Amino acid sequence: MPGVPPARFAYLGPAGTFTEAALLTLPAAARGEHRPEPTVHEAIEAVRRGDADAAVVPLENSVEGAVASTLDELANGDPVTITREIFLAVSFVLLGRPGTDPAAIRGVATHPHAEAQCRAWLRTHLPAATVTLTGSTAGAAAAVARGEFDAAIAAPVAAARHGLAVLAEDIADNAGATTRFVLVSRPGPPPAPTGNDRTSLVAFIRDDHTGALLEVLTEFAVRGVNLTRIESRPTKTRLGRYSFSIDCEGHVADARVGDALAAVRRICADVRYLGSYPREDGTSTPAPSGRDEAAFADASAWLARVRGSGG
């Protein structure tokens, strides 16, 4: 829109990573400023400092699971809010300098998650190669371009960016791998409900006792709120203390979701609300009978009548 300054986006860099590819799927990114950061911490800190309006960071992968650094960053430090999620199909390629003979490859560089997703392929096709783990797939591609390694496993976008040739395509061991990224900004009102939303939070258990986690899960279950992800993470205070990173279906504006969050807050030492935002991976599970929005509205109206007139 005329007169509206371009948004400033931080992302887990360097340029040429899957995170940059996820950022580029956002319409606002076409005219925005892009700021690659070396770590998830630095990307989110840029938002906290006001140096960026939002940051794109990876949250979980269908093969390797949750990204611990992102979970920890969202749970600690000044609060930030997830405003949307991005699902990106992950396709790895083997890159080398033009003219590289695959049979002569002895050194391969890549990120640990990429190595884990291509381990069987490497054993089969490059059994004599030594794999060196790097901070990012894009950094591995840049190192190959500088002559430090023979080849890199990276995102396809890194080939043109670093002047490398694609030596092999679709080399991941698990076809159809997907990474879920989130767009993080400073706290503000959540987007309006769409009817197919997700809500994220972190629950800090008040004390370690039998059934502590069950108590939290029960508050969602009795209200018919389906959980789509739950991860435990150490609170970093002392051994045995954990918080739980939770995603559930629905929006904080939904009666059953809001009621569940309030109940969890009552029984926990703290709850960090991370946002409600449109869901990108399918349709939410229908609420069980008696626990949909209409049922909550009817029950609230009945209680108001009872409190007001006894009838």
TAKADA-V870778 format. One record per residue. RES is the residue in one letter. SS is DSSP state (H for helix, E for strand, - for the rest). OMEGA is omega in radians with two decimals (NA if undefined). Layout:
res=RES ss=SS omega=OMEGA
res=RES ss=SS omega=OMEGA
This chain:
res=M ss=- omega=3.13
res=P ss=- omega=3.11
res=G ss=- omega=3.11
res=V ss=- omega=-3.10
res=P ss=- omega=3.10
res=P ss=- omega=3.09
res=A ss=- omega=3.11
res=R ss=E omega=-3.08
res=F ss=E omega=2.92
res=A ss=E omega=3.08
res=Y ss=E omega=3.10
res=L ss=E omega=-3.08
res=G ss=- omega=0.08
res=P ss=- omega=3.10
res=A ss=- omega=3.13
res=G ss=- omega=3.11
res=T ss=- omega=3.04
res=F ss=H omega=3.13
res=T ss=H omega=3.07
res=E ss=H omega=3.11
res=A ss=H omega=3.09
res=A ss=H omega=3.11
res=L ss=H omega=-3.07
res=L ss=- omega=3.07
res=T ss=- omega=-3.14
res=L ss=- omega=3.14
res=P ss=H omega=-3.11
res=A ss=H omega=-3.11
res=A ss=H omega=-3.09
res=A ss=H omega=-3.13
res=R ss=H omega=-3.10
res=G ss=- omega=3.07
res=E ss=E omega=-3.11
res=H ss=E omega=-3.04
res=R ss=E omega=3.10
res=P ss=E omega=3.12
res=E ss=E omega=-3.04
res=P ss=- omega=-3.10
res=T ss=- omega=3.04
res=V ss=H omega=3.13
res=H ss=H omega=-3.12
res=E ss=H omega=3.13
res=A ss=H omega=-3.13
res=I ss=H omega=3.08
res=E ss=H omega=3.09
res=A ss=H omega=3.07
res=V ss=H omega=-3.12
res=R ss=H omega=-3.13
res=R ss=H omega=-3.07
res=G ss=- omega=3.10
res=D ss=- omega=3.08
res=A ss=- omega=3.11
res=D ss=- omega=-3.12
res=A ss=E omega=3.11
res=A ss=E omega=3.04
res=V ss=E omega=-3.13
res=V ss=E omega=3.11
res=P ss=E omega=-3.14
res=L ss=E omega=3.14
res=E ss=E omega=3.13
res=N ss=E omega=-3.08
res=S ss=- omega=3.13
res=V ss=- omega=-3.03
res=E ss=- omega=3.11
res=G ss=E omega=-3.02
res=A ss=E omega=3.04
res=V ss=- omega=-3.00
res=A ss=H omega=-3.10
res=S ss=H omega=3.11
res=T ss=H omega=3.10
res=L ss=H omega=-3.12
res=D ss=H omega=-3.12
res=E ss=H omega=3.12
res=L ss=H omega=-3.09
res=A ss=H omega=-3.04
res=N ss=- omega=3.13
res=G ss=- omega=3.12
res=D ss=- omega=-3.08
res=P ss=- omega=2.98
res=V ss=E omega=-3.03
res=T ss=E omega=3.02
res=I ss=E omega=-3.12
res=T ss=E omega=3.03
res=R ss=E omega=3.09
res=E ss=E omega=-3.11
res=I ss=E omega=3.07
res=F ss=E omega=-3.09
res=L ss=E omega=3.04
res=A ss=E omega=-3.06
res=V ss=- omega=3.12
res=S ss=- omega=-3.11
res=F ss=E omega=3.05
res=V ss=E omega=3.03
res=L ss=E omega=-3.08
res=L ss=E omega=3.07
res=G ss=E omega=3.08
res=R ss=- omega=-3.14
res=P ss=- omega=-3.14
res=G ss=- omega=3.14
res=T ss=- omega=3.08
res=D ss=- omega=-3.12
res=P ss=H omega=-3.13
res=A ss=H omega=-3.09
res=A ss=H omega=-3.09
res=I ss=- omega=3.13
res=R ss=- omega=-3.14
res=G ss=E omega=-3.14
res=V ss=E omega=3.12
res=A ss=E omega=3.07
res=T ss=E omega=3.09
res=H ss=E omega=-3.13
res=P ss=H omega=3.13
res=H ss=H omega=3.13
res=A ss=H omega=3.12
res=E ss=H omega=-3.13
res=A ss=H omega=-3.11
res=Q ss=H omega=-3.12
res=C ss=- omega=-3.02
res=R ss=H omega=-3.12
res=A ss=H omega=3.12
res=W ss=H omega=3.13
res=L ss=H omega=3.14
res=R ss=H omega=-3.08
res=T ss=H omega=-2.99
res=H ss=H omega=3.14
res=L ss=- omega=-3.05
res=P ss=- omega=-3.10
res=A ss=- omega=-3.06
res=A ss=- omega=3.03
res=T ss=E omega=-3.11
res=V ss=E omega=3.09
res=T ss=E omega=-3.11
res=L ss=E omega=-3.09
res=T ss=E omega=-3.10
res=G ss=- omega=3.13
res=S ss=- omega=3.08
res=T ss=H omega=3.12
res=A ss=H omega=3.08
res=G ss=H omega=3.08
res=A ss=H omega=3.11
res=A ss=H omega=3.12
res=A ss=H omega=3.12
res=A ss=H omega=3.07
res=V ss=H omega=3.12
res=A ss=H omega=3.11
res=R ss=- omega=3.12
res=G ss=- omega=-3.10
res=E ss=- omega=3.12
res=F ss=- omega=3.13
res=D ss=- omega=-3.04
res=A ss=E omega=3.10
res=A ss=E omega=2.95
res=I ss=E omega=-3.01
res=A ss=E omega=3.06
res=A ss=E omega=3.13
res=P ss=- omega=-3.10
res=V ss=H omega=-3.09
res=A ss=H omega=-3.09
res=A ss=H omega=-3.12
res=A ss=H omega=-3.09
res=R ss=H omega=-3.07
res=H ss=H omega=3.09
res=G ss=- omega=-3.10
res=L ss=- omega=3.11
res=A ss=E omega=3.07
res=V ss=E omega=-3.11
res=L ss=E omega=3.10
res=A ss=E omega=-3.11
res=E ss=- omega=3.05
res=D ss=- omega=-3.03
res=I ss=- omega=-3.13
res=A ss=- omega=-3.12
res=D ss=- omega=-3.11
res=N ss=- omega=3.14
res=A ss=- omega=3.08
res=G ss=- omega=3.11
res=A ss=- omega=-3.10
res=T ss=E omega=3.04
res=T ss=E omega=3.09
res=R ss=E omega=3.08
res=F ss=E omega=3.07
res=V ss=E omega=3.06
res=L ss=E omega=-3.02
res=V ss=E omega=3.10
res=S ss=E omega=3.07
res=R ss=E omega=-3.06
res=P ss=- omega=3.12
res=G ss=- omega=3.13
res=P ss=- omega=3.13
res=P ss=- omega=3.02
res=P ss=- omega=3.13
res=A ss=- omega=3.10
res=P ss=- omega=3.10
res=T ss=- omega=-3.02
res=G ss=- omega=3.09
res=N ss=- omega=-2.99
res=D ss=E omega=3.06
res=R ss=E omega=3.09
res=T ss=E omega=-3.13
res=S ss=E omega=3.12
res=L ss=E omega=3.01
res=V ss=E omega=3.14
res=A ss=E omega=3.11
res=F ss=E omega=-3.11
res=I ss=E omega=-3.09
res=R ss=- omega=3.07
res=D ss=- omega=-3.10
res=D ss=- omega=3.12
res=H ss=- omega=-3.12
res=T ss=- omega=3.09
res=G ss=- omega=-3.09
res=A ss=H omega=3.13
res=L ss=H omega=3.13
res=L ss=H omega=3.11
res=E ss=H omega=3.13
res=V ss=H omega=-3.10
res=L ss=H omega=-3.12
res=T ss=H omega=-3.13
res=E ss=H omega=3.07
res=F ss=H omega=-3.04
res=A ss=H omega=-3.06
res=V ss=- omega=3.11
res=R ss=- omega=3.10
res=G ss=- omega=3.13
res=V ss=- omega=-3.09
res=N ss=- omega=3.06
res=L ss=E omega=3.12
res=T ss=E omega=3.09
res=R ss=E omega=2.99
res=I ss=E omega=-3.11
res=E ss=E omega=3.02
res=S ss=E omega=3.11
res=R ss=E omega=3.09
res=P ss=E omega=3.14
res=T ss=- omega=3.13
res=K ss=- omega=3.08
res=T ss=- omega=3.04
res=R ss=- omega=-3.08
res=L ss=- omega=3.10
res=G ss=- omega=3.10
res=R ss=- omega=-3.07
res=Y ss=E omega=2.92
res=S ss=E omega=-3.11
res=F ss=E omega=3.08
res=S ss=E omega=-2.97
res=I ss=E omega=2.92
res=D ss=E omega=3.06
res=C ss=E omega=3.07
res=E ss=E omega=3.08
res=G ss=- omega=-3.04
res=H ss=- omega=3.14
res=V ss=- omega=3.10
res=A ss=- omega=3.07
res=D ss=- omega=-3.08
res=A ss=H omega=-3.07
res=R ss=H omega=3.13
res=V ss=H omega=3.11
res=G ss=H omega=3.13
res=D ss=H omega=3.12
res=A ss=H omega=3.13
res=L ss=H omega=3.13
res=A ss=H omega=3.13
res=A ss=H omega=3.10
res=V ss=H omega=3.11
res=R ss=H omega=-3.13
res=R ss=H omega=-3.04
res=I ss=H omega=-3.12
res=C ss=E omega=3.05
res=A ss=E omega=3.12
res=D ss=E omega=3.02
res=V ss=E omega=3.07
res=R ss=E omega=3.09
res=Y ss=E omega=-3.07
res=L ss=E omega=3.06
res=G ss=E omega=2.99
res=S ss=E omega=-2.97
res=Y ss=E omega=-3.12
res=P ss=E omega=3.13
res=R ss=- omega=-3.08
res=E ss=- omega=-2.99
res=D ss=- omega=3.05
res=G ss=- omega=-3.05
res=T ss=- omega=3.12
res=S ss=- omega=3.09
res=T ss=- omega=3.13
res=P ss=- omega=3.11
res=A ss=- omega=3.09
res=P ss=- omega=3.12
res=S ss=- omega=3.13
res=G ss=- omega=-3.12
res=R ss=- omega=3.07
res=D ss=- omega=-3.08
res=E ss=H omega=-3.13
res=A ss=H omega=-3.14
res=A ss=H omega=3.11
res=F ss=H omega=3.13
res=A ss=H omega=3.13
res=D ss=H omega=-3.14
res=A ss=H omega=3.12
res=S ss=H omega=3.12
res=A ss=H omega=3.11
res=W ss=H omega=-3.14
res=L ss=H omega=3.13
res=A ss=H omega=3.11
res=R ss=H omega=-3.12
res=V ss=H omega=-3.13
res=R ss=H omega=-3.08
res=G ss=H omega=-3.03
res=S ss=H omega=-3.14
res=G ss=- omega=-3.11
res=G ss=- omega=NA
